[in-house]
Amino acid sequence: MSYAVWADEVDLTPRSRRSGRPPSIVIRAEAGSEFSPYGYVGGVFSWMAGPSNELEFGAGGGFPGLQLGFAARQLFGGGGQFFFGELSLAGNTRVNRGASDADRLANPQLTNASSSLWTSLGLGFEQRSDFVDFSVAGSIVFTTASLTPHWSVHGGVGFGF
C-alpha cells in the first residue's frame, strides 16, 4: 500500500514574513552637528509613505533648547538599500542659529534679526533591512536671517516595524 503525501512548506523566518519589503515604520536614535534637524542627540519617527517616499519627524537636544525637525526624502534603490535626497525644515526653541555676530556687523539690517528656523537640502544613504535601520546624511543649510550656507551631518541607528 502506497500513500502520496502532498504538503506545503512554510518558512517562518522574519525575512519571509516581510516578503522582501523594508519596514515601513522606523524609530531611530539620531546624532548630528549644530544644524542637524534633530539636534546633537535625538530621536526620529520615520514612515515610508510609498516605495520611494519617506517622511520623518524628530526632536532632540540643541543644547540649549529643543530642536524639532521634519524631513521629506526621495529614495533611490531597492531591497532595503537606498540613496536619498532630503529636504528638511528645523528649528530650535532657545538658540538663534540664524545670522552670526559677524553677519550682523557686516549688514546693519540684521541687527535685530533672530531666527531659529532653517531649511536644508541633503544627500545620504539608508539601509532598511528586517528590523534594523541605519541612516547617514550630509546637508547644506540656509537660515532665514542669513544667506551664508552652513553644513550639517546627521545619522542614526533604529528599529523597524
N, C-alpha and C positions, 0 to 999 in steps of 0.2 A: 504494500500500500504506500503510495507516494502522495505527499501533500505539497502543493505550490503555495508559497507564502509571499505575499506582496506587502511591502511596508514602505513608509516614507521616512527618510532620515531628517531629523530636525536638529539644526545647530543652534544651541542656546548661548553662544558666546556673545559678549557685548557688541562686537562689530557686526554680527549678523542681525542683531535686533535693530540696529540703526540703518541697515540696508545701504551702507557705504556713505550715508549722509553725515555731514558735520553737525554737531549740536547746534540747535537754533537759539538757545539761551545760554549765556556765559556770565558768571560772576568772577571778576578778575581783580587781584591786588595790583596796584599800579605805583610806579615811582617815576619821577621826572625832574626836569630842570625848572627854572624860575617861571617860565611862561607855558609850562605844560598845562593842558586843560584840566587835569585832575589833581593839581598840587604836587608838592615834593613827594608826598606819600598819601595814597588814597585808594579808593575802590571804584569799580565800574560795573554797571549793568549793561550788557551787550545783547542785542537781539538781531538775528538775521531776518530782515523783513522779506527777503526773497533769495534766490540762488546767488545773486551777485550784489546785494544791497545789505548794509548793516547800519543800525542806529545804536548809539551809545550815550549813556548819561552817567556822570560820575561826580564825586566830590572828594576832597582831600584837604590836607593841611597846607596852607600857603605860607605859614609862619612869618608873621602873624596873620590871622584871618583864615577864613574858609574859602577855598577855591571850588567853584562849580563849573562844570563844562558839559557841553553837548557836542557830539560829533556825528557826521554822516559819512559813511565810507562806501566807495565803489570798489568791489572786489574783482580781481582778475585771476583766474586759475580754477582749480578744481581739486577734488579728492581731499579736501581739508587743508590744502596749502594755497594761500592766496597772497599776491601782491595787492596793494590797495592804494588808492588816492583818498585823502581825508580832508574834509572841510569842517572846522570846529569854531565854536563860539564859547568863550570862557570869561570868567571874571573872579575877582577877589573881593571879599566883604570889607577888608580893612586896609589893604595896601594899594597905593596908586602905582600900577605897573605901566602907566602911560608915559608922559613926557618926563625925561630925566631933568636934573638941575641944569645940565649943560644945554639941553634943548630950550629950557625956559630963559636962560641968559641970552642965547642966540636969537630967540624970537620973543619979543615982549608981549605978543598977543597970547602966549601960552602961560602968562603969569599966574592966572587963576585956574588954569586947565587941570582938571583932575579926572582921571579916567581909570576905572578899574575893570574895563571891558577890553577884550582883544579878540581878533579873529586869526586863524592860522590855516595855512594850506600845506599839507604834508604828504609824504610817501612813506610806505612801510611794508612790513611782512607780517602775516598772521598764520599760525599753524593751529587749526581746529581739528583734532582727531580724538575719537572716542570721548573720553571725559576730561581731557587735558587741553588747555588753550595757552598759547604763547603769542605775544604780540610786541612789536617794536616799531616806532615811527619817529621820523625826523620832520620838522616843520619850519617854515618861515612864518613869522608872526608880525602882524601890524596892529598897532593900538589906535584908538580913536583920537588920541591927543598928539600923536607924532607920526610922521611918515618914515621915520628911521626903522628899518626892518630889524627884528630880533630873531633869534634862533631858539628852537625848542627840541628836546628829545624826551620821549616817554615810552614806557613799555611795562609789561607785567606778565604774570602767570595766573591762570584761573582754572575753574572747573566748569564743564559744560553739562547741560541737562537736556 
